[in-house]
């Protein structure tokens, strides 16, 4: 009888969720870890998100290989103002009607001009795990100026290393097991660019798989690199399903789906097709209105209801940034995510609130649908 009642409850939740999802899209903000320094700063940002009409936040809890939560895997963030920012965000955001997605920088683990202070940081404990430039230089050894010239954000782990996949998967599982989150959001889930991926171990693994060097078979090399990134996402997906099937998995991705796959080995359209992610957030941060409209069309060409279109407000006016997101919503996008709540100009909340748009039955079910049907624990 208990199982029957639980089934009825879940069925009712499903029906309720389907109705709700037809009425609203995902209205999200990215929240950069710089804001997680004090309860007062978090309170202020959450109030701004609420006044802007948001229904979810992507809060950065893993940045530079450091944790903004209680972690047994990562060193605690040096510049975090208190011990467990993630727990505080969850406790405050839930009653405000805001979903909380834990934003995790995946392969990128360091970008400061100094080395990590903690000897337990992966930068120090596993130098062999880092990807390398085609000239053989490890991404771990670049200065900021050199990294910028090479199109490298910072020290980046190799997607091909089995230990790296386990490391990223373990971080996602640790968060899902210990916090009542709505989703895991992977960022930097890609190679830095096509010039990286050439560490000795990476090229050896490719040779073992294909009997070719990258130079001998560049087409197969490109496919193999994509597979390494995809396998990391698959690993996280499988483990989350075992840990808590209700936790969503999303990824921040380069907006152009074609260069995302060819240049960054991030074939996110295939991830949507195969269902290994619940949704993606294409980072369409362009300030060119015409380019924004082009990206709105290309990002929504496959499963638009699983696309939460990303726009930037730090590099342009809010009104200019919203042109692309409004077009994406017209094309059936499942919602909009704004980068970032930290950089949203004060006094523009009302502009954002009136621009989000709303879903419709013909748009299909937005990603928020999945969140509303989590089985009660």
Secondary structure, 3 states (H helix, E strand, C coil): CHHHHHHHHHHHHHHHHHHHHCCCCEEEEEECHHHCCCHHHHHHHHHHHHHCCCCEEEEEEEECCEECCCCCCCEECCCCCCCCHHHHHHHHHHCCCCEEEEEEECCEEECCCCCCCCCCCHHHHCHHHECEECCCCEHHHCCHHHHHHCCCCCEEECCCCHHHHHHHHHHHHHHHHHCCCCEEEEECCCCCCCCECCCHHHHHHHHHHHCCCCCCCHHHHHHHHHHHHHHHHHHHHHHHHHHCCCCEEEEEEECCHHHHHHCCCCCHHHHHHHCCCCEEEEECCCCCHHHHHHHHHHHCCCCHHHEEEEEECCCCCHHHHHHHHHHHHHCCCCEEEEECCCCCCCCCHHHHHHHCCCCCHHHCCCCHHHHHCCCCC
